[in-house]
Amino acid sequence: MFEKRFVAICGSLRKNSRNMGMLRCAAEVMPEGSALEILNIEDIPLYREDMPKPDSVRHLAEKVREADGLVLAVAEYNYSYAPAIKNALDWLSKEKDSLLAGKTCAMMGAAGGMGSSRAQYHLRQVCVYLDLRVLNKPEVFANAFSSAFEARGGVADTEEGRALREQIAGLMKALSERT
Ligand SMILES: Cc1cc2nc3c(=O)[nH]c(=O)nc-3n(C[C@H](O)[C@H](O)[C@H](O)COP(=O)(O)O)c2cc1C
């Protein structure tokens, strides 16, 4: 039985996503007593005010509501966060019980040379309004085009990959301790 249960959302929907690879790694290195479940947002439609709430959103909201905290893997597109993650947060923000408010949140990401830092800083701004408690440290910015990753997106068993795994473990430890 886990004392603390976290859920994760990945900002990239592609099959060989490095960000998804980072989340799979995070689930493996969770500290004792904590667990991480990666949520599927592939079926979440683009938010529309006049659309009845789909089952995929109902399911996502339920999982996030029950969780003690949230992990966001932030892919960077054109100097900002890729839209899938914002879309999921937009749907969640419309739940009547403000289910995101006050939840602890850990952020990390993989992208080009700046390691998704620009995307993460943009997303941090969004999290202010959602009243998510985003950890400031440690920061995890990974180079998606480095040997830290396998071709299929997993964190590799290379020097860079092992260093990244350690960084992710540090972030998950901080998340667990501060929740
Ligand atoms: C439309 C698009 C725009 C991108 N823009 C940026 C960018 O501004 N900065 C960056 O570092 N990487 C950029 N990239 C590269 C992605 O961040 C990189 O492919 C990353 O691996 C995507 O995450 P994923 O592997 O989880 O899918 C862009 C990729 C796409 C498809």
The ligand as an SDF file (V2000), in Angstrom:
LIG
                    3D

 31 33  0  0  0  0  0  0  0  0999 V2000
    6.4240   21.8730  -33.8640 C   0  0  0  0  0  0  0  0  0  0  0  0
    7.6950   21.6710  -33.0850 C   0  0  0  0  0  0  0  0  0  0  0  0
    8.3340   22.7660  -32.5540 C   0  0  0  0  0  0  0  0  0  0  0  0
    9.4870   22.5920  -31.7880 C   0  0  0  0  0  0  0  0  0  0  0  0
   10.0560   23.6870  -31.2020 N   0  0  0  0  0  0  0  0  0  0  0  0
   11.0680   23.5270  -30.3390 C   0  0  0  0  0  0  0  0  0  0  0  0
   11.5650   24.6390  -29.6110 C   0  0  0  0  0  0  0  0  0  0  0  0
   11.1170   25.7500  -29.7180 O   0  0  0  0  0  0  0  0  0  0  0  0
   12.5850   24.4190  -28.7510 N   0  0  0  0  0  0  0  0  0  0  0  0
   13.1260   23.1780  -28.5720 C   0  0  0  0  0  0  0  0  0  0  0  0
   14.0410   23.0330  -27.7620 O   0  0  0  0  0  0  0  0  0  0  0  0
   12.6750   22.1030  -29.2470 N   0  0  0  0  0  0  0  0  0  0  0  0
   11.6620   22.2590  -30.1190 C   0  0  0  0  0  0  0  0  0  0  0  0
   11.1560   21.1700  -30.8030 N   0  0  0  0  0  0  0  0  0  0  0  0
   11.7880   19.8680  -30.6030 C   0  0  0  0  0  0  0  0  0  0  0  0
   11.0450   19.0530  -29.5680 C   0  0  0  0  0  0  0  0  0  0  0  0
   11.0850   19.6760  -28.3100 O   0  0  0  0  0  0  0  0  0  0  0  0
   11.6840   17.6930  -29.5090 C   0  0  0  0  0  0  0  0  0  0  0  0
   11.3600   17.0130  -30.7100 O   0  0  0  0  0  0  0  0  0  0  0  0
   11.2370   16.8650  -28.3300 C   0  0  0  0  0  0  0  0  0  0  0  0
   11.8690   15.6160  -28.4120 O   0  0  0  0  0  0  0  0  0  0  0  0
    9.7580   16.6750  -28.3160 C   0  0  0  0  0  0  0  0  0  0  0  0
    9.3960   15.9520  -27.1860 O   0  0  0  0  0  0  0  0  0  0  0  0
    9.0350   14.3860  -27.2720 P   0  0  0  0  0  0  0  0  0  0  0  0
   10.2810   13.6390  -27.6030 O   0  0  0  0  0  0  0  0  0  0  0  0
    8.5520   14.0800  -25.8810 O   0  0  0  0  0  0  0  0  0  0  0  0
    7.9830   14.2220  -28.3100 O   0  0  0  0  0  0  0  0  0  0  0  0
   10.0300   21.3110  -31.5980 C   0  0  0  0  0  0  0  0  0  0  0  0
    9.3910   20.2040  -32.1740 C   0  0  0  0  0  0  0  0  0  0  0  0
    8.2330   20.3860  -32.9020 C   0  0  0  0  0  0  0  0  0  0  0  0
    7.5440   19.1700  -33.4830 C   0  0  0  0  0  0  0  0  0  0  0  0
  1  2  1  0
  2  3  1  0
  2 30  2  0
  3  4  2  0
  4  5  1  0
  4 28  1  0
  5  6  2  0
  6  7  1  0
  6 13  1  0
  7  8  2  0
  7  9  1  0
  9 10  1  0
 10 11  2  0
 10 12  1  0
 12 13  2  0
 13 14  1  0
 14 15  1  0
 14 28  1  0
 15 16  1  0
 16 17  1  0
 16 18  1  0
 18 19  1  0
 18 20  1  0
 20 21  1  0
 20 22  1  0
 22 23  1  0
 23 24  1  0
 24 25  2  0
 24 26  1  0
 24 27  1  0
 28 29  2  0
 29 30  1  0
 30 31  1  0
M  END
$$$$
